[in-house]
Amino acid sequence: MFAVLKTGGKQYKVTSGDVLRVEKLAAQAGDKVQFNEILMVGSTVGTPLVAGAGVQAEVIDQIKGEKTINFVKRRRKHGSQRKKGHRQQLTLVRIADILEKGADKSGVMAAVSGAGMVATPAAKPAAKKAAPKKEAKAEAPKAEKPKAEKPKAEKKAAPAKSEGADDLKKLSGVGPALEKKLHEAGVTTFAQIAAWTDADVAAMDEKLSFKGRIEREGWIDQAKELAKG
């Protein structure tokens, strides 16, 4: 039996025993993971996914792909060119079982992408917002007036956080829509972009479908200059 699974934005046709190189997964060698985005199992075609189907695999090792050379040249007033190499982080897995049904009840850890650089900054503001909510619930029964005043304090706090963010539209090729996507991904300052590594750039390209825009537009160099003030 064969199956067609989707991971890291790519599709793979697999059978039991196959060894694959997939986009980096958040797992260690020896772990057993399960791919739940199954497009096809045998003669069953998903719409778009096959309900209850899954492909289980064993993680063999975390590896790097072959080195690729990226050359960027910008034709502008202050144009420049840059040449650098990149090795994509990959995970080597061996396909163990193909499940037509019951994958949602197997209890095996789901295969999740390991490129999570942007998730960390986004999680910190969420924790800060959660703290005032707990205090509001504890103080609410004391009096009616504090109930009316506290929402006003929260509304004033929201602009303060947005004021701390940089105007990402200063980057080449970034408009309001693209700036919104970057904010949703947790990227709000030039300092964050200036600190990106090759792996971070590859992860952001894949997550937001930038298709090489970061290197093509030279965001990192621009962010370093803008971060200086």
C-alpha positions, -999 to 999 in steps of 0.1 A, spaced: 0 0 0 12 35 -7 2 69 6 8 106 -4 16 128 25 23 165 28 49 181 51 71 212 49 50 224 19 60 194 -2 42 162 -11 58 127 -9 46 93 -22 57 67 3 54 30 11 64 11 43 102 10 46 110 41 25 136 65 38 129 102 32 146 135 37 119 161 48 119 196 61 133 197 96 109 183 122 108 190 160 119 156 170 151 137 180 167 106 166 148 75 176 115 93 181 83 80 164 62 106 146 30 106 127 22 126 95 -15 135 96 -18 155 64 -25 126 40 -37 134 5 -42 99 -7 -41 63 7 -42 35 -19 -72 42 -41 -88 66 -16 -83 103 -26 -88 130 1 -109 161 -2 -83 175 3 -72 152 32 -82 116 39 -101 116 72 -86 94 99 -55 84 78 -19 88 89 16 78 81 39 68 110 77 71 107 108 68 128 133 97 130 168 85 120 188 117 123 188 155 119 209 164 88 217 192 64 211 193 27 236 200 0 252 235 0 235 259 -24 250 292 -36 228 323 -35 238 354 -55 218 386 -51 224 418 -72 202 449 -68 198 475 -96 191 506 -75 206 539 -66 225 523 -38 226 488 -53 249 461 -41 256 424 -47 261 395 -23 271 359 -27 267 333 1 261 296 7 232 279 25 226 243 37 189 235 45 182 217 77 165 184 71 152 154 90 159 118 78 129 95 86 120 59 78 83 51 70 70 25 94 32 21 91 5 35 68 -29 38 86 -61 41 65 -82 47 96 -77 55 133 -46 76 131 -63 103 153 -64 77 181 -30 62 177 -14 84 204 18 89 183 34 123 184 24 145 154 52 155 130 56 192 135 80 215 116 111 224 136 116 259 121 100 279 149 121 310 152 93 334 149 70 317 174 90 327 205 86 365 202 48 361 195 44 340 227 58 367 250 32 394 245 5 368 250 18 360 285 19 397 294 -17 402 283 -29 372 304 -16 386 337 -39 417 338 -70 395 330 -65 374 362 -62 406 383 -94 420 368 -114 389 377 -101 391 413 -109 428 418 -142 429 399 -164 418 429 -151 446 452 -168 475 435 -187 485 403 -165 515 395 -133 496 390 -151 474 365 -157 504 343 -123 519 347 -103 487 340 -114 483 303 -102 519 298 -68 511 312 -65 481 288 -74 502 258 -47 527 267 -22 498 271 -28 485 236 -14 516 217 17 516 240 27 481 226 21 491 190 42 523 195 71 501 205 70 484 170 91 498 141 76 510 109 84 479 88 71 496 57 105 514 55 119 481 42 121 477 5 90 461 -10 70 461 23 35 476 22 7 477 48 -5 441 38 30 426 41 37 445 73 5 430 88 17 395 79 50 401 96 33 414 127 11 383 128 42 362 126 57 380 156 81 403 137 77 439 148 112 455 150 141 460 127 164 444 154 146 411 150 151 411 112 187 422 115 194 392 138 180 366 114 203 337 104 202 317 71 179 292 88 156 319 100 154 334 65 145 300 51 119 294 77 102 328 71 103 323 33 84 290 38 60 302 64 49 334 46 56 322 10 81 350 4 99 330 -24 133 345 -17 120 381 -12 140 386 20 173 381 2 162 397 -30 152 429 -13 181 429 11 159 433 42 186 422 67 211 448 55 184 475 55 172 465 90 207 467 104 209 503 92 174 513 103 180 497 137 208 521 143 183 549 143 
